[in-house]
Amino acid sequence: MVTETKYGSVKRFGVRYGRSLKEKFGKIEQGRHENSLCPYCRKTQMKRLAAGIWSCRKCNIKLAGGAYMPGKRAIETVQAQ
């Protein structure tokens, strides 16, 4: 009996590409769709507009970051100041 794991949105790939690559891609894709922490107002309202462009719904600020995650450098810069 084969136990089926939950892959979420990567089920569309079927049996192709292997389990480990699909799990990595699933984690990246899940993080891309979640709200992230805004470095300015400290609320979890950051949303991805496009690859590398992030916008906070609360303070209406747009900033550049990573393609799939906002990036740690902007947060570290604000905390250092």
N, C-alpha and C positions, 0 to 999 in steps of 0.2 A: 504494500500500500504506500503510495506516494503522498506525503503531506504537502499541501499547497501553502505557500507563503503569500502574504499580502504585499504586492508590489505597488499598488496604487495606480498612478497614471502610466506607469511603464509597462503595463500589461499589453499595450498596443504593439510592443515589439515581439510578442509571442515567444518562441523558442530561440530566437536569434540573439546574438551578442553575449550570452552567458549571464550567470546570476550576479557575479561580483560587479560587473560593469553596470548592470541594470540597477543594482542597489546604490551605487555611487551616483548615478544619474538621477535616481529617485530622490536622494537626499538633497542634491543641488536644486532640483525642480521644486521640491517642497519648500525649501528656504527662499526661493525666488518669489513664491506666492504669499508668504507670511509677512505680516507687518513687522518692521524693525524699529529699533530704538533711535530716536532723533537725537543727534549730538547737541542741539541747541536748547530744545524745550524739555528733553529727557522723557518724552512720551513715546509709546509704541505706536506711532502713527505714520512711520515712513513707508511709502509705497513705491514700487518700481514703476516708472513711466516707460522707459525704454532701456536698452542695454547700456548700463553705466550712468543713467540719470535717475535720481531718487528725489522724491518730493514728500514733504511733511504735510499732512492734512490739517494739523493744528496750527502751526506757525507759518504756513505757506512759503516755506523756504525750499529752494531747489539746489541740489548739490551733485557733484560728480563723485562716483565711487566705483566699486567693482561691478562687473557685469551681472553677477548673480547675488551678491551680498553688498551692502553699502560700503564695507571696508572699514578697517580698524584705524587707519591713519587719521581720518577726520575726527573720530571720537577721541583718540589720544591727543590730538592737537588742542582740542577744546578743553580737555581736562587739564592739560599742562598750563593753560593760561590763567 
